[in-house]
Amino acid sequence: MKALLLSFGFGLVAVLQAQEFPDTEEIQDVTGTWYIKATASDKEIPEELESVSVTPMTITALEGGNLQVNFTALIVDRCREVSFVLEKTDKPDKYTVDGGTHVLYVMPSAVKDHYIFNWESKNHAFQFRLAKLLGRDPDINQEALEDFRNAARVAGLNAEKIFIPKQSETCSLRGN
Ligand SMILES: *[C@@H]1O[C@H](CO)[C@@H](O)[C@H](O)[C@H]1NC(C)=O
């Protein structure tokens, strides 16, 4: 369940692992605040998780090149703090979590100020792949969404079932 929450909350996948960055100078700074705009997966996203709302995600640089990721998600009527470390690897676009249980590939979107995070869980109990569209502002950008849909399709994810979370600045329980 933890892996499930981690991934649907954060939701990334290593779809395009075959696709290396042509130029490491293309890698930009992914630290700062991001809005999680869309998620695609190779698995069915459980219906109760589809009501998920998320706060902006903060990525901060740790010493040595690792990245700290923090955000909260409202999942099944509970605010959950999601926090984990992206461990750097010898490839600038590739990170691992939990010593390799999860692999993340970071890819710039075709649209400025957007990124696609591709996440692959190699957890033996539950393997899956996810992709997330991240943007610097909370508004839905149709071009970025279309680009994301194409990337998801190419990666073999379910491009017809893209989940768009609700944006909120703070996590507050429904009905409050
Ligand atoms: C992220 O979460 C961790 C663990 O809860 C905490 O120690 C850290 O201060 C948080 N960082 C930010 C930038 O919020």
Ligand as a Chemical Component Dictionary entry (heavy atoms), coordinates in Angstrom:
data_LIG
# 
_chem_comp.id                   LIG 
_chem_comp.type                 NON-POLYMER 
_chem_comp.pdbx_formal_charge   0 
_chem_comp.three_letter_code    LIG 
# 
loop_
_chem_comp_atom.comp_id 
_chem_comp_atom.atom_id 
_chem_comp_atom.alt_atom_id 
_chem_comp_atom.type_symbol 
_chem_comp_atom.charge 
_chem_comp_atom.model_Cartn_x 
_chem_comp_atom.model_Cartn_y 
_chem_comp_atom.model_Cartn_z 
_chem_comp_atom.pdbx_ordinal 
LIG C1 C1 C 0 10.445 17.364 3.682 1  
LIG O1 O1 O 0 10.009 16.352 4.561 2  
LIG C2 C2 C 0 11.030 15.897 5.440 3  
LIG C3 C3 C 0 10.486 14.722 6.217 4  
LIG O2 O2 O 0 9.209  14.996 6.731 5  
LIG C4 C4 C 0 11.474 17.048 6.332 6  
LIG O3 O3 O 0 12.501 16.630 7.187 7  
LIG C5 C5 C 0 11.957 18.195 5.464 8  
LIG O4 O4 O 0 12.257 19.314 6.258 9  
LIG C6 C6 C 0 10.912 18.579 4.432 10 
LIG N1 N1 N 0 11.506 19.551 3.541 11 
LIG C7 C7 C 0 10.817 20.608 3.084 12 
LIG C8 C8 C 0 11.556 21.500 2.133 13 
LIG O5 O5 O 0 9.675  20.831 3.392 14 
# 
loop_
_chem_comp_bond.comp_id 
_chem_comp_bond.atom_id_1 
_chem_comp_bond.atom_id_2 
_chem_comp_bond.value_order 
_chem_comp_bond.pdbx_ordinal 
LIG C1 O1 SING 1  
LIG C1 C6 SING 2  
LIG O1 C2 SING 3  
LIG C2 C3 SING 4  
LIG C2 C4 SING 5  
LIG C3 O2 SING 6  
LIG C4 O3 SING 7  
LIG C4 C5 SING 8  
LIG C5 O4 SING 9  
LIG C5 C6 SING 10 
LIG C6 N1 SING 11 
LIG N1 C7 SING 12 
LIG C7 C8 SING 13 
LIG C7 O5 DOUB 14 
# 
